[in-house]
Amino acid sequence: MAFPQPKPQAPQLPQHLLRTIDCQQGAVRAVRFNADGNYVLSCGSDKSLKLWSVSQGTFLKTYSGHGYEVLDADGSYDNSQICSCSSDKSVILWDVATGQVTRKLRGHAGKVNCVQFNEEATVILSGSIDGTVRCWDTRSRRFEPIQVLDEARDSISSLKVAQHELLTGSVDGRVRRYDLRMGQLHVDFVNSPITCVCFSQDGQCTLSSSLDSTVRLLDKSTGEMLGEFTGHKMKGYKLDCCLSSKDTHVLSCSEDGFVYCWDLVEVCSPLCFKVLNTRLINTFPGEIQLCGGVANANS
């Protein structure tokens, strides 16, 4: 006789503040973990990129070379390289150990909003306010992009790479998925400026947040709407969203200073927790807050 499985517990949100890091970079425009989660990169409005230890909260290195504020960054799979982008229209490839600029890549006609390595760190992909995604070969000495994707009619706000697929979100209200292996483009129209896109962990769905204060889960193959998540506030700022590591919950930043969490299957009010001392989730007043553990959630 088989006993019924116990009902899953409510999500345990990382509400316990582990530490606060004073970055001394002005407004922090983005915070990114490295591949193994042991280090954090902070992108500052003072034109600098800084590397921090998560476990100790200690400062490790500053990377200086951009002419204006740094908007995004990504670390390579082996932690040997960093790529970053800026309002100065450039993408920079850094050597992590020395802090030196390996290559400075120019070609975008406006500020570069987002940047990411492919899985092997052989290509950097960058999305810009000029409406293009540019692909840069990190092994070549050429300074021209190896490919330019210019289908968007407005600024590229977010991009994600997974194996042979590229997902982009644009202010034109469209989520575009490029199958780079097959040379195909799939477009889903959301009808609101996109702020963030990502793939689900199983690779079967896409998640996007937009300025109508809605996070949408779409079937990757058919474009079918699988879920809409609301309750947070996102009207004028570029804020992030993501799925949990097991694809059980959807999380989103909010302009009211909370992080919202929805159960992917059950239709219920979102759980949320307050991020302390912040004006906006993605523009901390010069600080990084690292959270973990469990605390009581507000519904």
C-alpha positions in Angstrom: 0.0 0.0 0.0 1.4 3.3 -1.0 1.0 6.3 1.3 0.1 9.7 -0.2 2.9 12.1 -0.7 3.0 15.0 1.8 1.8 18.3 0.4 4.8 20.5 -0.6 5.7 23.2 1.8 5.3 26.9 0.8 8.5 28.3 -0.8 11.2 29.3 1.6 12.2 32.8 0.5 15.7 34.1 1.2 14.5 36.8 3.6 17.4 36.6 6.0 19.8 39.4 5.3 23.3 37.8 5.4 25.3 41.0 4.8 25.2 44.4 3.2 28.2 45.5 1.1 28.9 49.2 0.6 30.1 49.2 -2.9 31.1 52.9 -3.1 30.2 53.0 -6.8 27.3 55.4 -6.8 24.1 53.7 -7.9 24.6 50.0 -8.5 23.1 49.3 -11.9 23.4 45.5 -11.9 24.6 42.7 -9.7 25.6 39.3 -11.1 26.8 36.1 -9.6 29.7 34.2 -11.2 29.2 30.7 -12.6 29.5 28.9 -9.2 27.9 31.5 -7.0 31.0 32.2 -5.0 31.6 35.7 -6.3 29.5 38.8 -7.2 30.1 41.5 -9.8 28.7 44.9 -9.1 28.2 47.4 -12.0 28.4 51.0 -10.8 27.4 54.4 -12.1 30.9 55.6 -11.3 32.1 53.7 -14.5 33.7 50.9 -12.4 33.1 47.1 -12.2 33.9 45.5 -8.9 34.4 41.8 -7.8 33.4 40.7 -4.3 33.6 37.4 -2.3 30.1 36.2 -1.4 31.2 34.2 1.7 33.2 37.0 3.3 31.7 40.0 1.7 35.2 41.3 1.0 36.3 43.4 -1.9 38.7 41.7 -4.4 39.3 43.8 -7.4 38.2 46.9 -9.4 38.0 46.8 -13.2 38.2 50.3 -14.7 38.1 51.2 -18.4 34.5 52.3 -19.2 33.8 55.9 -20.0 30.3 56.0 -18.5 28.2 53.9 -16.1 28.5 50.2 -16.3 25.1 48.6 -17.0 25.7 44.8 -17.1 28.4 42.1 -16.8 28.9 38.4 -17.0 31.5 35.9 -16.0 32.9 33.1 -18.1 32.3 29.4 -17.1 35.9 29.0 -15.9 36.0 32.3 -14.0 38.9 33.5 -16.1 37.2 36.3 -18.0 34.5 39.0 -17.5 32.6 40.9 -20.1 30.8 44.1 -19.3 28.8 46.8 -21.2 28.2 50.5 -20.6 26.5 53.7 -21.6 29.7 54.5 -23.5 28.5 52.2 -26.3 31.4 49.7 -25.7 31.7 46.1 -24.6 34.9 45.2 -22.7 36.5 41.8 -22.2 38.5 41.6 -19.0 41.2 39.3 -17.6 39.9 38.4 -14.1 43.3 37.8 -12.5 45.1 40.9 -13.7 42.2 43.3 -14.0 43.4 44.3 -17.4 41.3 45.0 -20.5 41.8 42.2 -23.0 39.7 43.8 -25.7 37.4 46.8 -26.1 34.7 46.2 -28.6 32.9 49.1 -30.3 30.2 49.1 -33.0 26.9 49.8 -31.2 25.4 53.2 -32.0 24.1 53.8 -28.5 24.4 52.6 -24.9 24.7 48.8 -24.4 22.0 47.5 -22.0 22.9 43.8 -21.6 25.8 41.4 -22.3 26.4 37.7 -21.9 28.9 35.0 -22.8 27.9 31.8 -24.6 28.4 28.6 -22.6 32.0 28.1 -23.9 32.9 31.9 -23.5 34.0 31.9 -27.2 31.3 34.5 -28.1 30.0 37.6 -26.3 26.5 38.8 -27.2 25.5 42.3 -26.5 22.1 44.1 -26.8 21.9 47.9 -27.3 19.5 50.8 -27.4 20.3 50.9 -31.1 18.0 47.8 -31.5 20.7 45.4 -32.4 22.3 42.3 -30.9 26.0 42.0 -31.8 28.0 38.8 -31.6 31.7 39.1 -30.9 34.4 36.4 -31.2 36.5 36.4 -28.1 39.3 34.2 -29.7 39.8 36.3 -32.8 41.8 39.5 -33.0 39.1 41.1 -35.2 37.2 44.0 -33.6 34.1 43.7 -35.8 31.2 41.6 -34.8 30.8 38.2 -36.4 27.1 38.6 -36.7 24.5 41.5 -36.2 20.9 40.7 -35.4 18.8 43.8 -36.3 15.2 42.5 -36.3 14.1 44.6 -33.3 12.4 47.9 -33.9 13.4 49.4 -30.6 16.0 49.0 -27.8 17.2 45.6 -26.7 16.6 45.5 -23.0 17.5 41.9 -22.1 19.1 38.8 -23.6 19.8 35.2 -22.6 21.9 32.5 -24.2 21.3 28.8 -23.8 23.1 26.2 -25.9 22.2 27.1 -29.6 19.4 29.5 -28.7 19.3 33.2 -28.0 16.4 34.9 -26.3 15.9 38.7 -26.5 13.4 41.2 -25.1 12.8 44.6 -26.7 11.1 47.8 -25.9 9.0 47.1 -29.1 7.1 44.6 -27.0 8.4 41.4 -28.6 10.2 38.4 -27.3 12.5 37.0 -30.0 14.0 33.5 -29.9 16.8 32.8 -32.4 17.6 29.2 -33.2 21.2 29.8 -34.2 21.8 26.2 -35.3 18.8 26.1 -37.7 18.9 29.8 -38.6 15.3 30.4 -37.5 13.6 33.3 -35.7 10.4 32.9 -33.5 8.6 36.0 -32.3 6.0 36.4 -29.5 4.2 39.8 -29.2 3.5 40.9 -25.7 2.2 44.5 -26.5 4.2 46.1 -23.6 7.9 47.1 -23.4 9.9 44.1 -22.2 12.4 44.6 -19.3 13.7 41.0 -18.8 13.7 37.6 -20.5 14.9 34.2 -19.5 14.6 30.5 -20.2 13.1 28.0 -17.8 15.6 25.5 -16.3 14.2 22.7 -18.4 14.5 24.8 -21.6 10.8 24.3 -22.5 9.4 27.7 -21.6 10.3 31.4 -21.7 9.7 34.0 -19.0 9.4 37.7 -19.7 8.5 40.8 -17.6 7.1 44.0 -19.0 6.1 47.5 -18.1 2.4 46.6 -17.7 3.4 45.1 -14.3 3.0 41.5 -15.6 5.3 38.5 -15.8 4.4 36.0 -18.5 5.3 32.4 -18.9 5.2 31.1 -22.5 5.6 27.7 -24.1 8.8 28.0 -26.1 7.7 26.0 -29.1 4.1 27.2 -29.6 4.1 30.6 -27.9 1.0 29.5 -25.9 0.5 31.6 -22.7 1.0 29.2 -19.8 0.7 31.8 -17.0 0.4 35.5 -16.1 1.7 36.7 -12.8 0.7 40.1 -11.4 0.6 42.0 -8.1 3.9 43.7 -8.3 4.7 47.2 -9.7 6.7 47.7 -12.9 5.8 50.8 -14.8 8.9 52.7 -15.6 12.1 50.8 -14.7 14.1 47.9 -16.1 13.7 45.2 -13.4 14.6 41.5 -13.5 12.6 38.3 -13.3 13.6 34.7 -13.1 12.4 31.1 -12.4 13.7 29.2 -9.3 16.3 26.5 -9.8 13.7 23.7 -10.0 11.1 25.7 -12.1 8.6 25.7 -9.2 8.4 29.4 -8.6 8.5 32.7 -10.5 10.3 35.6 -8.9 10.3 39.3 -9.9 11.6 42.6 -8.6 9.1 45.4 -8.0 9.3 49.2 -7.9 7.7 49.1 -4.4 10.9 47.6 -3.0 9.6 44.0 -2.6 10.7 40.8 -4.3 7.5 38.9 -5.4 7.3 35.1 -5.6 4.5 33.1 -7.3 3.9 29.4 -7.3 4.2 28.2 -10.9 1.2 25.8 -10.7 -1.2 27.0 -8.0 -3.1 30.2 -8.7 -2.7 32.2 -5.5 -1.5 35.5 -4.1 2.2 36.0 -4.4 4.5 35.8 -1.5 6.8 38.8 -1.1 9.6 40.0 1.1 11.0 43.4 1.6 14.5 44.3 0.5 15.7 46.7 3.2 16.9 50.3 2.6 16.5 50.3 -1.2 14.9 52.8 -3.4 14.6 50.4 -6.3 15.5 46.7 -6.5 17.9 47.2 -9.5 19.4 50.5 -8.4 20.6 50.2 -4.8 21.9 53.4 -3.3 25.5 52.2 -3.5 24.9 48.9 -1.7 24.6 45.2 -2.4 22.3 43.1 -0.1 23.0 39.3 0.0 20.0 37.4 1.3 19.5 33.7 2.4 17.8 31.5 4.9 14.1 31.6 5.9 11.8 34.1 7.5 8.1 34.7 7.6 6.6 35.7 4.2 3.9 38.2 3.7 1.0 37.3 1.4 
